[in-house]
């Protein structure tokens, strides 16, 4: 056990260094270095990437180079605290998702804060959702997935669809979702010393960029405060070592109370969006995402 712990500590130390290399005080440089990281780790000869543009929103279709399921599509919302990240950065996840599910993945670049604060991202997600409707997909043909702030956006989009009385997606896949911008979860304190990726100072900066002056308990900003009656099946993955652990566990509890078909996996020794990393546990987690998606698409 001690050896495994030591190995895990070394891995987390490496992640901390790598994340530090991507983090940058200059937000533009931060965005560029993330894209570089996405190109480095996210390209695969097993997938095709085709760019698209809808009403000024850039994005890309990721498809596997083999016969695959066309009926369903995964709409992917990237992470990055609503201030950074892109469909290129998200390739570390979207290519794995396309390969593990054999489904097409649509990843898009919503407008980023602080230049475009709330509700720009949710508005853009709705534009892309409507684009899929125009292509002939029904709501029940779409699985909405996202990591971190993208998990927030996946929930925000679905809550907005619900508030408008529209049909909801077939299911949601959330990796380390950021659900509570009031930072009320105890894990902000209990995991502060071990989280190799996030800290409260960084999160505070992201909140100020995205939702300065807004009501942080607005469900479209902090989905934890939303109403989940009638919500589609949802699968949540989170690392045991992240300060946003309770953002996932509290959401899970809330969904259970609302009788949502929801499942959570807490990965021991893992950090925020560990699925990006090119190692065994990340691929196993992606296989679990695929299993969930197959189950709900039967």
PyMOL commands that set and color helices and strands:
alter all, ss='L'
color gray80, all
select helices_A, chain A and resi 2-22+27-42+91-101+120-134+139-141+149-163+187-190+200-211+223-225+245-257+274-276+280-296
alter helices_A, ss='H'
color red, helices_A
select strands_A, chain A and resi 47-54+57-64+69-77+103-108+142-147+171-175+233-239+262-267
alter strands_A, ss='S'
color yellow, strands_A
deselect
rebuild
show_as cartoon
